[in-house]
Amino acid sequence: MFKKFLLFSAAASSLWFGSCGRFVDGYETSPNEPTASTPALLLNVTQLQTFLTYSGGLARLANIFTQHQNGTDFQYADFAAFGIQPGDFDNSWENIYSGMLDAKTLIDNAGNSNPHYRGIGKILLAMNLGIATDVWGDVPYSQALKGEGTEGVLNPTYDSQESVIQSIQTLLSEAINDLNRPEEDNILFPDSEDMIFQGDIQNWIYTAHILKARYANRLSKRNPTASATEALAQLDAAYAAGLASSSTDCNAYFGAGGNENNQWYSFVFQERPGYMQMGKLFVDSLVAMNDPRISAYAAEDAAGSYSGTALGDIDQSTSTIGNYFAAANSKAPMVTYVEAKFIEAEAALRAGDANRAATAHNAAIIAHIELVTGATAPATYVQDNASETNSTITLEKIMFQKYLASFTQLETWTDWRRTGFPNLPMTPNARISAIPRRLQTPLTELNYNSSAPQIRDLLLPVWWDN
């Protein structure tokens, strides 16, 4: 639908200026509306759209599915019971494709003369395309992102998820090549308009390698051995390039101004108070383990302790999301060192290297505790939870600890679909028989794209989930 909107807007603009030009002669250039987009401007806009995708409505829904949080009022109570309609996440679809279009424009605008900008654009395009395919399976890509053309562009075909993931890997490989080009090959250089890394190209290279490991690991069901081998190869490349800590995480950043706020803060505390509370399974797990991150994850409840709302309940006296993730200017994780270590643990275990799996698992837990709390991980917690060996490490342990560390992220739903861990109970008042494994085809696509598949079954697995 977004392509139709762009074409309609262009046509409307042409009609307006054609009929009313004599009223604006000499005043048609506004200093606040540049006629040509620069790589710097496009990078800024693309990152903002990506922040919206990674920490907006889809992230909230994923956290309800995985019982990190619970929907407790109005539409979000319906979501908690899996009462989801095709039009509920049209805005999320539109945001993703707006971000992809911005990224494609950045790539084209940067061209061969600015490979560092182009490489960042390819990473951002891959990040948005990855979310689209993880949530909806087959999605438009090869015929999408074209502002003009034939009916095939207005009604772009849906590419198979297998080919989309191959396209993601190609984009990321090209990005790494672009970013490794020497400075003298660039006319312009990313700087402060790069809200994530302020133009630090090495950090973007780390991000690309972690993303390549993420999407290799996506295929753990389709090709367990090859996916593990490729994921480990990409992580080894990142470590060899210097990846060593959470200081190089790819985060979404927000400001204290009213229109700059962290989206969890805006939704839970400003726009829709009462719609979401912490989930009972998640909070009870943290309390039982005496997890040092609990005060970062959750605010105290009405009784001054920590609690979550049970499945099927709408209790709003329980804990809400905590300040670390939901203060006005809290950052939101998108691609992180901790994720890399957990992917390493899972892939190494699948590849038969239990020693490496245990070491990576332990390192991931410690790194995340230190990141979130700003303090050394408590010795007792490390002894109980981050001291696995080759004889004690299991996939269930890896995925449970990743579940704890992936709070607020879409990855947690993806991981559950791939592995079945943690073992999540079924909500008692659900509208369907199991936890959703995808979203339906967006209503705007059903209405405006004749190529859109008629998928309404929330339980139909996407390709990599088979």
C-alpha positions, 0 to 999 in steps of 0.5 A, a space after each residue: 500500500 505504501 507504494 500506492 501512497 507514494 505514487 498518489 502523493 507525487 501525482 497530487 503534488 504535480 496537480 497542485 503545483 501545476 494549477 497554483 504555480 503562479 501563486 508561489 513563483 519565487 517562494 517555492 524553495 523552503 530552507 526547511 524542506 531541502 529539494 535533494 536528500 543527502 546521505 546524512 539526512 537519509 541516514 538519520 531518517 532511516 535510523 529513526 524508522 528502524 528504532 520504531 520497528 525494533 521497539 514499537 508495537 511488534 516488540 510489545 506483541 512479541 513480549 506478550 507472546 513470550 510472557 515477559 509481559 501481559 496485556 491487561 486492558 482494552 486491545 492489549 487484553 485481546 492480544 494476550 488472548 491471541 485475539 489478533 486481526 489482520 489490520 491490527 499491525 498495518 502500521 507496523 508493516 507500513 513503518 517497516 517498508 518506509 524504513 526499507 524505502 529510506 534505506 534503499 534511497 540512502 544506498 542509491 544516493 550514497 553510490 560508489 562514491 560513499 561506500 561507508 554510507 552505502 554499507 550502513 544503509 545495507 545493514 539498516 535495510 537488512 535489519 528491517 527486512 529481517 523483522 518483516 520476514 520473521 513476523 510474516 514469512 514470505 514478504 515483498 522484496 525483489 519487486 518492492 521499493 520501486 517508486 515507478 514502474 509496471 503493475 508488477 511494482 504496484 502489486 509486488 510479488 511475495 518472495 519466499 522466506 528462503 530467498 529473503 534470508 538469502 537476500 539479507 545475507 547478501 546485503 550484509 556481505 556487501 555491507 561488510 565489503 563497503 565498510 572495509 573500503 579505505 577512507 580515501 574511497 569516500 567523499 563523505 563520511 558518517 558523523 553525528 547524524 549516525 545516532 547509533 555509532 556516530 560514524 564509527 565504521 568498525 562498530 557497524 562491521 561488528 553489527 553486520 557480522 552478528 546479524 549474519 550469525 543471527 540469520 544463519 542461526 535462524 535456519 537451525 531447524 532447516 539445516 542444523 549443521 550448516 547453520 551452526 557452522 556459518 553462525 560460528 564463522 561470522 562470530 569468529 570474524 567479528 571477534 577477530 575484528 575486535 568485538 569484545 564487549 557490550 560497549 559496541 552494541 547497536 542500540 536504538 536511542 531516544 531523547 527526553 523531549 516529548 516527541 523523542 521518548 523511548 517507545 516503551 515509556 511512551 506507551 506504558 506510562 504516557 499513552 496507554 497506562 494500564 494496557 501492559 503489566 509484567 508477566 507472572 512467569 517472567 517475574 516469578 523466575 527472576 524472584 526465585 533466582 534472586 536475579 540482580 536485574 529484577 529492579 532494572 526489568 520491573 518497577 515495584 508493584 502496589 505492595 512494594 515488591 515485584 509481581 507479574 500478572 497471571 495468564 488470563 488475568 487483567 490485574 493492573 496492581 502488579 509491576 510495570 516495566 522498569 526504568 532501565 528499559 522504559 525511562 524517557 530516554 532509555 536506549 533499546 537493544 537491537 543487535 548486541 554482544 550478549 546476543 552474539 555470545 548466546 548465538 555462539 553458545 547455541 551454535 557451538 552446542 549444535 556443532 558438538 563443541 560443548 566446551 565452547 557452548 558452556 564458555 559462551 553461555 557463561 560469558 553472555 550471562 555475566 556480560 548482560 548482568 554487568 551491562 544492566 546493573 552496572 556492577 559485577 555479577 554476584 558470585 552466588 548468581 554466577 555459581 548457580 547460573 553461569 558456571 556451566 561446563 561441557 557436561 552440564 550445558 544444555 540447549 534448554 539452559 542456553 535458551 532460558 538465559 537468553 530468554 531472560 536477557 532478551 527482554 523487550 526484544 523481538 528475538 525472544 519470540 523468534 527463539 521460542 519458535 525455533 527451539 521451543 524453549 522456554 516451555 511456555 504454558 498456554 493462556 487459559 482464555 485464548 481464542 486459538 489453541 496455541 501461542 501464535 507462530 506468525 501474524 496474518 497478512 496485513 489488511 492493507 496488503 489484502 485490500 491493495 496488493 493482488 499478489 498478497 497471500 490470504 494468510 489468516 492462520 496465526 498458527 501457520 509456521 513460517 518457512 524457517 519454523 518448519 
